[in-house]
Amino acid sequence: MKDDKKQGVENVSAQPVMLVDLIEYQEGSVVSRTIIDKETATVTLFAFDEGQGLSEHTAPFDALVHTLDGEVEVTISDKTFPLKKGEMIIMPANQPHALKAIKRFKMLLIMIRS
C-alpha cells in the first residue's frame, strides 16, 4: 500500500471520487484504508481476497457495512447474511460478528462511536 499521506484524507477531500477505486485487492490478504478517523466516527475501506475474512469479534458501537464489489457472508449472532455489490447491513453494537469473502469483495465500513 502507498504511504498514508497519499492514501489518506488529503488525497480525497473536496473532490469527487469512486470509492471502489480507492483501494486495490492483494492476493491472499485483507487491505484497509482509513478515509475518516474522528473521535465520533471512522470510515474505512476494505478489500478482501477470496476466502479472506475477519474472525468473530464484538465492537462497542454500531457499524454499517456497504458492499462495493464482490460477495461476502456476514455473520451476526450466529445468523449468516450473504451480501452482494450494492447491499448493506448494520452490525449492532455488542453483538458478535464475522465476515468472509465468498468472492473478492470491497466494502465501506462506517462506525459511529456514540
TIRO-2110 file (N, C-alpha, C; in Angstrom, 1 decimal):
// TIRO-2110
0.8, -1.2, 0.0, N, 1, A
0.0, 0.0, 0.0, CA, 1, A
0.9, 1.2, 0.0, C, 1, A
0.4, 2.3, -0.6, N, 2, A
1.2, 3.5, -0.7, CA, 2, A
1.2, 4.2, 0.7, C, 2, A
2.1, 5.2, 0.9, N, 3, A
2.2, 5.8, 2.2, CA, 3, A
0.9, 6.5, 2.5, C, 3, A
0.7, 6.7, 3.9, N, 4, A
-0.6, 7.2, 4.4, CA, 4, A
-1.0, 8.5, 3.8, C, 4, A
-0.1, 9.5, 3.7, N, 5, A
-0.4, 10.8, 3.2, CA, 5, A
-1.0, 10.7, 1.8, C, 5, A
-0.5, 9.9, 0.9, N, 6, A
-1.0, 9.8, -0.4, CA, 6, A
-2.4, 9.0, -0.4, C, 6, A
-2.5, 8.1, 0.6, N, 7, A
-3.7, 7.2, 0.7, CA, 7, A
-4.8, 7.9, 1.5, C, 7, A
-4.5, 8.8, 2.4, N, 8, A
-5.4, 9.3, 3.3, CA, 8, A
-6.4, 10.4, 2.8, C, 8, A
-7.0, 11.1, 3.8, N, 9, A
-8.0, 12.1, 3.5, CA, 9, A
-7.5, 13.2, 2.6, C, 9, A
-6.2, 13.6, 2.7, N, 10, A
-5.7, 14.6, 1.9, CA, 10, A
-5.9, 14.3, 0.4, C, 10, A
-5.9, 13.1, 0.0, N, 11, A
-6.0, 12.7, -1.4, CA, 11, A
-7.4, 12.6, -1.9, C, 11, A
-8.4, 12.7, -1.0, N, 12, A
-9.8, 12.5, -1.4, CA, 12, A
-10.7, 13.7, -1.0, C, 12, A
-10.2, 14.6, -0.2, N, 13, A
-11.1, 15.7, 0.3, CA, 13, A
-11.4, 16.6, -0.8, C, 13, A
-12.7, 17.1, -0.7, N, 14, A
-13.2, 18.2, -1.6, CA, 14, A
-13.0, 17.9, -3.0, C, 14, A
-13.3, 16.6, -3.4, N, 15, A
-13.3, 16.2, -4.8, CA, 15, A
-14.1, 15.0, -5.0, C, 15, A
-14.7, 14.8, -6.1, N, 16, A
-15.5, 13.5, -6.3, CA, 16, A
-14.5, 12.4, -6.5, C, 16, A
-14.9, 11.2, -6.0, N, 17, A
-14.1, 10.0, -6.1, CA, 17, A
-15.0, 8.8, -6.2, C, 17, A
-14.5, 7.8, -6.8, N, 18, A
-15.1, 6.5, -6.8, CA, 18, A
-14.6, 5.6, -5.7, C, 18, A
-15.4, 5.3, -4.7, N, 19, A
-14.9, 4.6, -3.5, CA, 19, A
-14.2, 3.3, -3.9, C, 19, A
-14.8, 2.6, -4.8, N, 20, A
-14.3, 1.3, -5.2, CA, 20, A
-12.9, 1.3, -5.8, C, 20, A
-12.5, 2.5, -6.3, N, 21, A
-11.2, 2.7, -7.0, CA, 21, A
-10.1, 3.1, -6.0, C, 21, A
-10.5, 3.4, -4.7, N, 22, A
-9.6, 4.0, -3.8, CA, 22, A
-8.8, 2.9, -3.0, C, 22, A
-9.1, 1.6, -3.3, N, 23, A
-8.4, 0.5, -2.7, CA, 23, A
-8.3, -0.6, -3.6, C, 23, A
-7.1, -1.4, -3.6, N, 24, A
-6.9, -2.5, -4.5, CA, 24, A
-6.8, -3.8, -3.8, C, 24, A
-7.2, -4.8, -4.5, N, 25, A
-7.0, -6.2, -3.9, CA, 25, A
-5.5, -6.6, -3.8, C, 25, A
-5.2, -7.4, -2.8, N, 26, A
-3.9, -8.0, -2.8, CA, 26, A
-4.1, -9.5, -2.5, C, 26, A
-3.4, -10.3, -3.3, N, 27, A
-3.6, -11.8, -3.2, CA, 27, A
-3.4, -12.3, -1.8, C, 27, A
-4.3, -13.0, -1.3, N, 28, A
-4.2, -13.7, 0.0, CA, 28, A
-4.3, -12.7, 1.2, C, 28, A
-4.8, -11.5, 1.0, N, 29, A
-4.8, -10.5, 2.0, CA, 29, A
-6.1, -9.8, 2.2, C, 29, A
-6.1, -9.1, 3.3, N, 30, A
-7.2, -8.1, 3.6, CA, 30, A
-6.4, -6.7, 3.7, C, 30, A
-6.9, -5.8, 2.9, N, 31, A
-6.3, -4.5, 2.8, CA, 31, A
-7.3, -3.5, 3.3, C, 31, A
-6.8, -2.5, 4.1, N, 32, A
-7.7, -1.4, 4.6, CA, 32, A
-7.1, -0.1, 4.4, C, 32, A
-8.0, 0.9, 4.3, N, 33, A
-7.6, 2.3, 4.1, CA, 33, A
-8.6, 3.2, 4.8, C, 33, A
-8.1, 3.9, 5.8, N, 34, A
-8.9, 4.8, 6.6, CA, 34, A
-9.2, 6.1, 5.8, C, 34, A
-10.4, 6.4, 5.6, N, 35, A
-10.8, 7.6, 4.9, CA, 35, A
-11.1, 8.8, 5.9, C, 35, A
-11.8, 8.5, 7.0, N, 36, A
-12.0, 9.4, 8.1, CA, 36, A
-11.8, 8.7, 9.4, C, 36, A
-11.1, 9.4, 10.3, N, 37, A
-10.8, 8.9, 11.7, CA, 37, A
-11.0, 10.0, 12.7, C, 37, A
-12.2, 10.1, 13.2, N, 38, A
-12.6, 11.1, 14.2, CA, 38, A
-12.9, 10.4, 15.5, C, 38, A
-13.0, 11.2, 16.6, N, 39, A
-13.4, 10.7, 17.9, CA, 39, A
-14.8, 10.1, 17.8, C, 39, A
-15.7, 10.7, 17.0, N, 40, A
-17.1, 10.3, 16.9, CA, 40, A
-17.4, 9.2, 15.9, C, 40, A
-16.5, 9.0, 14.9, N, 41, A
-16.8, 8.0, 13.8, CA, 41, A
-15.5, 7.7, 13.0, C, 41, A
-15.5, 6.5, 12.4, N, 42, A
-14.5, 6.2, 11.4, CA, 42, A
-15.2, 5.7, 10.2, C, 42, A
-14.5, 6.0, 9.0, N, 43, A
-14.9, 5.5, 7.7, CA, 43, A
-13.7, 4.8, 7.1, C, 43, A
-13.8, 3.5, 6.8, N, 44, A
-12.7, 2.7, 6.4, CA, 44, A
-13.1, 1.9, 5.2, C, 44, A
-12.2, 1.8, 4.2, N, 45, A
-12.4, 0.9, 3.0, CA, 45, A
-11.6, -0.3, 3.3, C, 45, A
-12.2, -1.5, 2.8, N, 46, A
-11.5, -2.7, 2.9, CA, 46, A
-11.6, -3.4, 1.6, C, 46, A
-10.6, -4.2, 1.2, N, 47, A
-10.5, -5.1, 0.1, CA, 47, A
-10.1, -6.5, 0.6, C, 47, A
-10.9, -7.5, 0.4, N, 48, A
-10.7, -8.8, 0.9, CA, 48, A
-10.5, -9.7, -0.3, C, 48, A
-9.4, -10.5, -0.4, N, 49, A
-9.2, -11.5, -1.4, CA, 49, A
-10.2, -12.7, -1.1, C, 49, A
-10.5, -13.4, -2.1, N, 50, A
-11.4, -14.6, -1.9, CA, 50, A
-11.0, -15.5, -0.8, C, 50, A
-11.9, -15.8, 0.1, N, 51, A
-11.6, -16.7, 1.2, CA, 51, A
-11.1, -16.0, 2.5, C, 51, A
-10.7, -14.8, 2.3, N, 52, A
-10.2, -14.0, 3.5, CA, 52, A
-11.4, -13.5, 4.3, C, 52, A
-11.1, -13.1, 5.5, N, 53, A
-12.2, -12.6, 6.4, CA, 53, A
-11.7, -11.9, 7.6, C, 53, A
-12.7, -11.6, 8.5, N, 54, A
-12.4, -11.1, 9.8, CA, 54, A
-13.1, -12.1, 10.8, C, 54, A
-12.3, -12.6, 11.7, N, 55, A
-12.9, -13.6, 12.7, CA, 55, A
-13.9, -13.0, 13.6, C, 55, A
-14.7, -13.8, 14.2, N, 56, A
-15.7, -13.3, 15.1, CA, 56, A
-15.2, -12.4, 16.2, C, 56, A
-15.8, -11.3, 16.4, N, 57, A
-15.4, -10.3, 17.4, CA, 57, A
-16.7, -9.5, 17.7, C, 57, A
-16.6, -8.6, 18.7, N, 58, A
-17.6, -7.7, 19.0, CA, 58, A
-17.0, -6.3, 19.0, C, 58, A
-17.9, -5.3, 18.9, N, 59, A
-17.5, -3.9, 18.9, CA, 59, A
-18.5, -3.1, 19.8, C, 59, A
-18.1, -2.1, 20.5, N, 60, A
-19.0, -1.4, 21.4, CA, 60, A
-19.9, -0.4, 20.7, C, 60, A
-19.8, -0.4, 19.3, N, 61, A
-20.6, 0.6, 18.6, CA, 61, A
-21.2, -0.1, 17.4, C, 61, A
-22.3, 0.5, 16.9, N, 62, A
-22.9, 0.0, 15.6, CA, 62, A
-21.9, 0.3, 14.5, C, 62, A
-22.0, -0.6, 13.5, N, 63, A
-21.1, -0.5, 12.3, CA, 63, A
-22.0, -0.8, 11.1, C, 63, A
-21.8, 0.0, 10.1, N, 64, A
-22.5, -0.2, 8.8, CA, 64, A
-21.5, -0.7, 7.8, C, 64, A
-21.9, -1.8, 7.1, N, 65, A
-21.1, -2.4, 6.1, CA, 65, A
-21.8, -2.2, 4.7, C, 65, A
-21.2, -1.5, 3.8, N, 66, A
-21.7, -1.3, 2.4, CA, 66, A
-20.8, -2.0, 1.5, C, 66, A
-21.3, -3.0, 0.8, N, 67, A
-20.6, -3.8, -0.2, CA, 67, A
-20.4, -3.0, -1.5, C, 67, A
-19.2, -2.8, -1.9, N, 68, A
-18.9, -2.0, -3.1, CA, 68, A
-18.6, -2.9, -4.3, C, 68, A
-18.2, -4.1, -4.0, N, 69, A
-17.8, -5.1, -5.1, CA, 69, A
-17.8, -6.5, -4.5, C, 69, A
-18.1, -7.5, -5.3, N, 70, A
-17.9, -8.8, -4.9, CA, 70, A
-19.0, -9.4, -4.0, C, 70, A
-18.7, -10.4, -3.3, N, 71, A
-19.7, -11.1, -2.4, CA, 71, A
-19.0, -11.5, -1.1, C, 71, A
-19.8, -11.3, 0.0, N, 72, A
-19.4, -11.6, 1.3, CA, 72, A
-20.5, -12.3, 2.1, C, 72, A
-20.1, -13.1, 3.1, N, 73, A
-21.0, -13.6, 4.1, CA, 73, A
-20.7, -12.8, 5.4, C, 73, A
-21.7, -12.2, 5.9, N, 74, A
-21.6, -11.5, 7.2, CA, 74, A
-22.4, -12.3, 8.2, C, 74, A
-21.8, -12.7, 9.3, N, 75, A
-22.4, -13.4, 10.4, CA, 75, A
-22.6, -12.5, 11.6, C, 75, A
-23.8, -12.4, 12.1, N, 76, A
-24.1, -11.6, 13.2, CA, 76, A
-24.9, -12.5, 14.2, C, 76, A
-24.3, -12.7, 15.4, N, 77, A
-25.0, -13.5, 16.4, CA, 77, A
-25.5, -14.9, 15.8, C, 77, A
-24.6, -15.5, 15.1, N, 78, A
-24.8, -16.9, 14.6, CA, 78, A
-25.8, -16.9, 13.4, C, 78, A
-26.2, -15.8, 12.9, N, 79, A
-27.1, -15.8, 11.7, CA, 79, A
-26.3, -15.2, 10.5, C, 79, A
-26.2, -15.9, 9.4, N, 80, A
-25.4, -15.5, 8.3, CA, 80, A
-26.3, -14.8, 7.2, C, 80, A
-25.7, -13.8, 6.7, N, 81, A
-26.3, -12.9, 5.6, CA, 81, A
-25.4, -12.8, 4.4, C, 81, A
-25.8, -13.3, 3.3, N, 82, A
-25.0, -13.1, 2.1, CA, 82, A
-25.3, -11.7, 1.5, C, 82, A
-24.2, -11.0, 1.2, N, 83, A
-24.3, -9.7, 0.6, CA, 83, A
-23.6, -9.6, -0.7, C, 83, A
-24.2, -8.9, -1.7, N, 84, A
-23.6, -8.7, -3.0, CA, 84, A
-23.4, -7.2, -3.2, C, 84, A
-22.7, -6.8, -4.2, N, 85, A
-22.4, -5.5, -4.6, CA, 85, A
-23.7, -4.6, -4.4, C, 85, A
-23.5, -3.5, -3.7, N, 86, A
-24.6, -2.5, -3.6, CA, 86, A
-25.5, -2.8, -2.3, C, 86, A
-25.3, -3.9, -1.7, N, 87, A
-26.1, -4.2, -0.5, CA, 87, A
-25.3, -3.7, 0.8, C, 87, A
-26.1, -3.5, 1.9, N, 88, A
-25.5, -3.1, 3.1, CA, 88, A
-26.2, -3.8, 4.3, C, 88, A
-25.5, -3.8, 5.4, N, 89, A
-26.1, -4.3, 6.6, CA, 89, A
-25.5, -3.5, 7.8, C, 89, A
-26.3, -3.5, 8.9, N, 90, A
-25.8, -2.8, 10.1, CA, 90, A
-25.5, -3.9, 11.1, C, 90, A
-24.2, -3.9, 11.6, N, 91, A
-23.8, -4.9, 12.6, CA, 91, A
-24.0, -4.1, 14.0, C, 91, A
-25.0, -4.6, 14.8, N, 92, A
-25.3, -3.9, 16.0, CA, 92, A
-24.2, -4.0, 17.1, C, 92, A
-24.1, -2.9, 17.9, N, 93, A
-23.1, -2.9, 18.9, CA, 93, A
-23.2, -4.1, 19.9, C, 93, A
-22.1, -4.6, 20.3, N, 94, A
-22.0, -5.7, 21.3, CA, 94, A
-22.6, -7.0, 20.9, C, 94, A
-22.8, -7.2, 19.6, N, 95, A
-23.2, -8.5, 19.0, CA, 95, A
-22.1, -9.1, 18.3, C, 95, A
-21.7, -10.4, 18.5, N, 96, A
-20.6, -11.0, 17.8, CA, 96, A
-20.9, -11.0, 16.3, C, 96, A
-19.8, -10.7, 15.5, N, 97, A
-20.0, -10.7, 14.1, CA, 97, A
-18.7, -11.1, 13.4, C, 97, A
-18.8, -11.6, 12.2, N, 98, A
-17.6, -12.0, 11.4, CA, 98, A
-17.9, -11.8, 10.0, C, 98, A
-16.9, -11.7, 9.1, N, 99, A
-17.0, -11.6, 7.7, CA, 99, A
-16.1, -12.6, 7.0, C, 99, A
-16.6, -13.1, 5.8, N, 100, A
-15.8, -14.0, 5.0, CA, 100, A
-16.1, -13.7, 3.5, C, 100, A
-15.1, -13.5, 2.8, N, 101, A
-15.2, -13.2, 1.3, CA, 101, A
-15.6, -14.5, 0.6, C, 101, A
-16.7, -14.5, 0.0, N, 102, A
-17.1, -15.6, -0.9, CA, 102, A
-16.4, -15.5, -2.2, C, 102, A
-16.4, -14.3, -2.7, N, 103, A
-15.6, -13.8, -3.9, CA, 103, A
-14.8, -12.6, -3.4, C, 103, A
-13.8, -12.2, -4.1, N, 104, A
-13.1, -11.0, -3.7, CA, 104, A
-14.2, -9.9, -3.5, C, 104, A
-14.0, -9.1, -2.4, N, 105, A
-15.0, -8.1, -2.2, CA, 105, A
-14.4, -6.9, -1.6, C, 105, A
-15.0, -5.7, -1.8, N, 106, A
-14.6, -4.5, -1.2, CA, 106, A
-15.8, -3.9, -0.5, C, 106, A
-15.5, -3.3, 0.7, N, 107, A
-16.6, -2.7, 1.5, CA, 107, A
-16.2, -1.4, 2.1, C, 107, A
-17.2, -0.6, 2.4, N, 108, A
-17.0, 0.6, 3.1, CA, 108, A
-17.6, 0.3, 4.5, C, 108, A
-16.8, 0.5, 5.6, N, 109, A
-17.2, 0.3, 6.9, CA, 109, A
-17.3, 1.7, 7.6, C, 109, A
-18.5, 2.0, 8.1, N, 110, A
-18.8, 3.2, 8.9, CA, 110, A
-19.1, 2.8, 10.3, C, 110, A
-18.3, 3.3, 11.2, N, 111, A
-18.5, 3.0, 12.6, CA, 111, A
-18.8, 4.3, 13.3, C, 111, A
-20.0, 4.4, 14.0, N, 112, A
-20.4, 5.6, 14.7, CA, 112, A
-20.1, 5.3, 16.2, C, 112, A
-19.3, 6.2, 16.8, N, 113, A
-18.9, 6.0, 18.2, CA, 113, A
-19.7, 6.9, 19.1, C, 113, A
-20.8, 6.5, 19.5, N, 114, A
-21.6, 7.3, 20.4, CA, 114, A
-22.6, 6.4, 21.2, C, 114, A
END
